[in-house]
Amino acid sequence: MGITEFFAEHILNFFASSGYLSVFVLMVAESMVFPVPSEAVLPPAGLLIAQNKFNLIGVIVAASLGSFVGSALSYLIGKYGGRPFIDKYGKYLLLNHEDLNKSENFFKKHGDGAIFICRFIPVIRHLISLPAGLGKMNFLKFTIFTVTGATIWNCFLIFIGVRWGQKGWDLLMEYSQMFDILILIIIIISVIYFIKRHLKK
């Protein structure tokens, strides 16, 4: 079994064994500052729906509830911790300050509606709740925009998994060796870059 096939099988097994809780937890992380893309979480869950191992409503509820909880936690960190807290402890949350600055500028430019819009924008959607908290946006309005935007985006990704998941899965398995080679090349390049950077310092 190659690298790609190994991880792909284990992702599905993880979902199948831990159920909706895994979807909820990963979506909480996705809606905070952790680098967990919803594009890698919900399509596999959609595949399990197509295989009758998950229920459609259950996945939608778990995903959207996770999106809201993660976003609300980020909002509260921004509101009560403020910029000093984020500057001091953000590195422990894997927070990229350059991306945060982009999210802040986007929020200032588009106002409260940015919370809805950003649910469809990669990277920024992980961070936009922080500037909403820093700006002390009305929490009810924040909740409505977050839940609405997140649910629409989540349903879109789940639908992709249901509609194309099995075909995409079969295609991935068919070309898994090619993906293995690509992954190994990326790992080698990353190691070389890390060593050169470390020696330079």
Protein Blocks (a to p, Z undefined) as FASTA:
>chain_A
ZZklmmmmmmmmmmmmnommlmmmmmmmmmmmbdcdfklmmmmmmmmmmnopacfklmmm
mmmmmmmmmmmmmmmmmmmnommlmmmmmmmnopafklmmmmmmmmmmnommlmmmmmmg
ghjlmmmmmmmmmnopafklmmmmmmmmmmmmmmmmmmmmmmmmmmmmmmmmmmmmmmmm
mmmmmmmmmmmmmmmmmmmZZ
